[in-house]
């Protein structure tokens, strides 16, 4: 079954661009929803850190201060922007560039958050073992 066989090249490009935008927007919504739920677990890191002794790093303190609104706002607004820009920008090449850029930025933000949490967990592990 060839879904793209009946479309012209510009239609295929637009359809592929919309498909990429929907995937990126869904990824943003999933990450945003994850952070809404994650607020149950992040304060436990603060409690565990105070029990074991090491101070919290500034990235983890920043996450504790803003985890309930900043990251969900970033991810949800990025997802909405991804869909809205598809209707506003007619050039499919520009849309693909925007989709790739948004994907990379979201992936970098998620990676930085994971790195900050991993480094804090490693610091706590070292304090518990000594």
Rosetta blueprint (number, residue, H / E / L):
1 X L
2 X L
3 X L
4 X L
5 X L
6 X L
7 X L
8 X L
9 X H
10 X H
11 X H
12 X H
13 X H
14 X H
15 X H
16 X H
17 X H
18 X H
19 X H
20 X H
21 X H
22 X H
23 X H
24 X H
25 X H
26 X H
27 X H
28 X H
29 X H
30 X H
31 X H
32 X H
33 X H
34 X H
35 X H
36 X H
37 X H
38 X H
39 X H
40 X H
41 X H
42 X H
43 X H
44 X H
45 X H
46 X H
47 X H
48 X H
49 X H
50 X H
51 X H
52 X H
53 X L
54 X L
55 X L
56 X L
57 X L
58 X H
59 X H
60 X H
61 X H
62 X H
63 X H
64 X H
65 X H
66 X H
67 X L
68 X L
69 X L
70 X H
71 X H
72 X H
73 X H
74 X H
75 X H
76 X H
77 X H
78 X H
79 X H
80 X H
81 X H
82 X H
83 X H
84 X H
85 X H
86 X H
87 X H
88 X H
89 X L
90 X L
91 X L
92 X H
93 X H
94 X H
95 X H
96 X H
97 X H
98 X H
99 X H
100 X H
101 X H
102 X H
103 X H
104 X H
105 X H
106 X H
107 X H
108 X H
109 X H
110 X H
111 X H
112 X H
113 X H
114 X H
115 X H
116 X H
117 X H
118 X H
119 X H
120 X H
121 X H
122 X H
123 X H
124 X H
125 X H
126 X H
127 X H
128 X H
129 X H
130 X L
